[in-house]
């Protein structure tokens, strides 16, 4: 049975009953086209994460550079939410030009290192470093520990000791800043592998607890560490770093071809930085914004952010969250947001006493689509006449109400000045167990799509 709620016709001011399915159908009307399931492997990390250079840092929000050709992106490409630079690397390899923007300093750093070819002699020197660092790491000074409250919880003592001594060797390496950044990226890339934590969902979990169907249970202290790290934790860290660094040195051969100098990374808020770009300067815009699902990627990446020196205080973390798109509860939800009728219709369906309302989800949804409207206007401005904008996005659900982000973005694209909008579904999204009963009659709307604006 479709969910119902009071639906307010804002033109006439009259209240009426309107099922969610009717609202969703109306929002979709005229936009949804033939699904393209062949694109599904390309819109997530699995589509390119194992390729040389792309594999240097696991960034689960990335997508495959194959989309450049699949979506016919043209010669000049803008990605306002570039993450770790998958599109930029692909553009370099295909001798195209690109600009990427990201508010996350960790993401911008990763992308910048990938796009900064080192001379052959520097690469040779890094290969020598990989062979020799083990002799001196044990006697190196300890690099200062970041003031992250869980700094000693996310690593075992011997692991942490080795990591911080290795960091000192990296910072004191005799090469230039780009060599140091190359080494630092290798170091950052192994933190989760050698850590007592792992990224999951909206944050991190600890390896000393095992997930069962009935919940989490504690692992036996001493046994799980031995199974994970072996009897010599310091050796485990050294081996992980050496393997990663050698992999990166080997992958650097990719830099020998392509156009790496025509790629630019901007660290900053996409909503403001995109408006600073020259009008009509891009053939295409492609991006995958954070989904409106409350996931705080700064929280899941906090170990790398703190240990990499990208943030030095909790105030820095708060500031990052406030500058980001309003897709999570730590964003600037009190900032002004435009009231869009279709979105208000869906918000009206959410039970006022629900957890979602208590957690300010309605403010998040309003802010999210206001931000999306702004970036779409900036994208339209940046595109040349006849240019195309492609957005990879997934729909979400709160309290039994589906938020059809793809079709709403299509509608916002028309409002932003695009003449045509199409929603191309690529895969079905799993519904959370607690939502299945309420959504069972509307699960076809739970999808990941490519929205194409032209």
Residue pairs with C-beta under 8 A, 6 or more apart in sequence:
1 441
2 19
2 20
2 21
2 22
2 441
2 442
3 19
3 20
3 349
3 400
3 401
3 438
4 17
4 18
4 19
4 20
5 17
5 18
5 20
5 348
5 349
5 350
6 15
6 16
6 17
6 348
7 15
7 16
7 17
7 18
7 23
7 345
7 348
8 14
8 15
8 16
8 344
8 345
8 348
9 15
9 16
10 341
10 344
18 345
20 346
20 349
20 401
20 402
20 442
21 441
21 442
23 342
23 345
23 346
23 349
24 402
24 404
24 442
24 445
26 342
27 342
27 404
27 407
27 408
27 411
28 404
28 407
28 423
28 445
31 406
31 407
31 410
31 411
31 421
31 422
31 423
32 407
32 422
32 423
32 425
33 422
33 423
33 424
34 424
35 424
35 425
35 426
36 424
36 425
36 426
36 450
37 426
37 427
39 67
39 70
39 424
39 426
39 450
40 426
40 427
40 448
41 47
41 64
42 48
42 63
42 64
42 66
42 67
42 70
43 63
43 64
43 67
43 288
43 392
43 426
43 427
43 448
43 450
44 60
44 62
44 63
45 58
45 59
45 60
45 61
45 62
45 63
47 63
47 64
47 66
47 67
48 54
48 62
48 63
48 64
48 65
48 66
48 86
48 90
49 55
49 58
49 59
49 62
51 65
52 250
52 251
52 253
52 254
53 89
53 114
53 251
53 254
54 62
54 65
54 84
54 86
54 89
54 114
55 247
55 251
56 110
56 113
56 114
56 185
56 186
56 189
56 247
56 248
56 251
57 84
57 110
57 185
57 188
57 189
58 189
58 192
59 83
59 84
59 107
59 110
60 199
61 83
61 288
61 290
61 297
62 83
62 84
62 86
63 86
63 87
63 288
63 392
64 86
64 90
65 86
65 87
65 89
65 90
65 91
65 93
65 94
66 90
67 73
67 87
67 90
67 286
67 390
68 77
68 87
68 90
68 91
68 94
68 96
69 94
71 284
71 286
71 388
71 390
71 450
71 452
72 284
72 388
73 96
73 283
73 284
73 286
73 388
73 390
74 96
74 282
74 283
74 284
74 387
74 388
75 96
75 97
75 283
76 96
76 97
76 98
76 281
76 282
76 283
76 284
77 87
77 91
77 96
77 97
77 98
77 99
77 282
77 283
77 284
77 285
77 286
78 98
78 99
78 100
78 101
78 274
78 277
78 282
78 284
78 285
78 286
78 379
78 382
79 87
79 88
79 98
79 99
79 100
79 101
79 285
79 286
79 287
80 100
80 101
80 270
80 273
80 274
80 285
80 287
80 375
80 378
80 379
81 101
81 102
81 270
81 287
81 288
81 289
81 290
81 325
82 88
82 100
82 101
82 102
82 107
82 111
82 265
82 287
83 102
83 104
83 107
83 111
83 288
84 107
84 110
84 111
84 114
85 100
85 107
85 110
85 111
85 112
85 114
85 115
85 263
85 265
87 98
87 100
87 286
88 98
88 100
88 111
88 114
88 115
88 263
88 265
89 114
89 115
89 263
91 97
91 98
91 262
91 263
92 98
92 115
92 258
92 259
92 260
92 262
92 263
93 254
93 257
93 258
94 258
95 258
95 259
96 259
96 262
97 259
97 262
97 263
98 262
98 263
98 264
99 263
99 264
99 265
99 266
99 277
99 282
100 111
100 263
100 264
100 265
100 266
101 265
101 266
101 267
101 268
101 270
101 273
101 274
102 108
102 111
102 265
102 266
102 267
102 270
103 267
103 268
103 269
103 270
103 320
103 323
103 324
104 297
104 298
104 301
104 320
104 324
105 267
105 305
105 310
105 311
105 320
106 188
106 301
106 304
106 305
106 308
106 310
108 265
108 266
108 267
109 181
109 185
109 308
109 310
110 185
110 188
111 265
112 181
112 265
113 178
113 181
113 182
113 185
115 260
115 263
115 265
116 178
116 181
116 260
117 252
117 255
117 260
118 126
118 178
118 179
118 182
118 252
118 255
122 175
122 176
122 178
122 179
123 249
123 252
125 175
125 179
126 175
126 179
126 182
126 183
126 245
126 249
127 246
127 249
129 173
129 183
129 245
130 242
130 245
130 246
130 249
133 166
133 169
133 238
133 241
133 242
134 238
134 242
136 169
137 162
137 165
137 166
137 169
137 238
138 165
138 234
139 165
140 165
140 166
140 168
140 169
141 165
141 168
142 161
142 164
142 165
142 168
143 164
143 165
143 167
143 168
143 171
144 164
145 151
145 152
145 160
145 164
146 306
146 307
146 309
146 312
147 306
147 312
147 313
148 302
148 303
148 306
148 307
151 160
151 306
151 307
152 160
153 196
153 197
153 206
154 195
154 196
154 197
154 204
154 206
154 303
155 163
155 194
155 195
155 196
156 196
156 225
156 229
156 233
158 233
158 234
159 194
159 195
159 196
159 229
159 233
159 234
159 236
159 237
161 234
162 233
162 234
162 237
162 238
163 187
163 191
163 194
163 237
163 307
166 187
166 237
166 238
166 241
167 187
170 180
170 183
170 184
170 187
171 180
173 179
173 180
173 183
182 248
183 245
184 308
185 248
186 241
186 244
186 245
186 248
187 241
188 304
188 307
188 308
189 244
190 237
190 240
190 241
190 244
191 303
191 304
191 307
192 198
192 199
192 303
193 240
194 229
194 236
194 237
194 240
195 207
195 303
196 206
196 207
196 208
196 225
197 204
197 205
197 206
197 207
197 303
198 204
198 205
198 207
199 300
199 301
200 300
201 295
201 300
202 294
202 295
202 296
202 299
202 300
202 328
203 296
203 299
203 300
204 299
204 300
204 302
204 303
205 211
207 219
207 224
207 228
208 218
208 219
208 221
208 224
209 216
209 217
209 218
209 219
210 216
210 217
210 218
210 219
225 233
229 236
230 236
266 273
269 323
269 324
270 287
270 325
270 375
270 378
271 325
271 371
271 374
271 375
271 378
274 375
274 378
274 379
274 382
275 378
275 381
277 378
277 382
278 382
279 381
279 382
280 381
280 382
280 383
280 384
280 385
281 382
281 384
282 382
282 383
282 384
282 387
283 383
283 384
283 387
283 388
284 383
284 387
284 388
284 389
284 390
285 379
285 382
285 383
285 387
285 388
285 389
285 390
286 389
286 390
286 391
286 392
287 375
287 379
287 390
287 391
287 392
288 391
288 392
288 393
289 325
289 327
289 372
289 375
289 391
289 393
290 297
290 324
290 325
290 327
290 328
291 327
291 393
291 394
291 396
291 405
292 327
292 364
292 365
292 368
292 369
292 396
292 403
292 405
293 327
293 394
293 396
294 327
294 328
294 329
294 359
294 361
294 364
295 327
295 328
296 321
296 328
296 329
296 330
297 328
298 305
298 317
298 320
298 321
298 324
298 330
299 330
302 317
304 310
305 311
305 317
305 320
311 317
311 320
318 330
321 328
321 330
321 331
322 330
322 331
322 332
323 332
324 331
325 331
325 368
325 371
325 372
326 332
326 333
326 335
326 337
326 364
326 367
326 368
326 370
326 371
327 364
327 368
328 364
329 359
329 360
329 364
331 364
331 367
332 367
333 360
333 363
333 364
333 367
334 363
335 367
336 370
337 363
337 366
337 367
337 369
337 370
338 366
338 369
338 370
338 373
339 366
340 366
340 369
340 373
340 408
340 412
342 408
342 411
343 365
343 366
343 369
343 408
346 365
346 401
346 402
346 403
347 362
347 365
347 366
347 401
349 400
349 401
350 356
350 357
350 361
350 362
350 398
350 399
350 401
351 357
351 399
351 400
354 398
354 399
355 399
356 362
356 398
356 399
357 399
361 398
361 399
365 398
365 403
369 408
369 409
369 412
372 408
372 409
372 412
373 412
373 415
373 416
376 389
376 409
376 412
376 413
376 415
376 416
376 418
376 453
377 416
377 417
379 389
379 416
379 453
380 389
380 413
380 416
380 417
380 418
380 453
383 389
386 454
387 454
388 452
388 453
388 454
389 413
389 418
389 452
389 453
389 454
390 450
390 451
390 452
390 453
391 409
391 450
391 451
391 453
392 448
392 449
392 450
393 405
393 406
393 409
393 448
393 449
393 451
394 405
394 406
394 429
394 447
394 448
394 449
395 402
395 403
395 404
395 405
395 406
395 429
395 445
395 446
395 447
395 448
395 449
396 402
396 403
396 405
397 403
397 431
397 432
397 435
397 439
397 446
399 438
400 435
400 438
400 439
402 439
402 442
402 445
402 446
404 445
406 423
406 425
406 447
406 449
406 451
407 423
409 451
410 421
410 422
410 423
410 451
410 453
411 421
413 421
413 451
413 453
414 421
416 453
418 453
418 454
419 454
420 453
420 454
421 451
421 452
421 453
422 451
422 452
423 449
423 450
423 451
424 449
424 450
424 451
424 452
425 447
425 448
425 449
426 447
426 448
426 449
426 450
427 447
427 448
428 443
428 444
428 446
428 447
428 448
429 446
429 447
429 448
430 446
431 439
431 443
431 446
439 446
